[in-house]
Structure formats: structure tokens, C-alpha cells
Amino acid sequence: MLWPMLAIALGFLGLAVLAVLAVRVFVEVRRLSGQVADAGRRIADASGDLERAAADLARSGRSARP
């Protein structure tokens, strides 16, 4: 009777450990997705800045030609 009860207790303990690890993975994935979204926004902003700078450079280049 002791061994089956011990096996059941260890099974529940194993499930509890897996649940805690699953929650930790979920939290880290949410944090990482937020960082990826932030990096995407920064890349889009930098791309817009680069496009505006290239347009300004092209305009100034046209006016400098003889």
C-alpha cells in the first residue's frame, strides 16, 4: 500500500513541477515577444528616418547639378 501511494504522490509532484516550468516559459515568451515588437518598431522608425534622409539627399543632389 505504501508504494502505490508514493508513486501517486511523486506523479502529482512531477505534474506540479511541470506546471511551474510551463508558467515560467509562458512568462519568458511574453517578455521576448514584447522585446521583438519593440525592436520591430525601432527598425520601422529607423527605416522611415533613412528614407527621409535619402529623399533630402536626392533633392539636394539635383539642385547642385549644373
C-alpha positions, 0 to 999 in steps of 0.5 A, a space after each residue: 500500500 505504501 508504494 502505490 501511494 508514493 508513486 501517486 504522490 511523486 506523479 502529482 509532484 512531477 505534474 506540479 513541477 511541470 506546471 511551474 516550468 510551463 508558467 515560467 516559459 509562458 512568462 519568458 515568451 511574453 517578455 521576448 515577444 514584447 522585446 521583438 515588437 519593440 525592436 520591430 518598431 525601432 527598425 520601422 522608425 529607423 527605416 522611415 528616418 533613412 528614407 527621409 534622409 535619402 529623399 533630402 539627399 536626392 533633392 539636394 543632389 539635383 539642385 547642385 547639378 549644373 
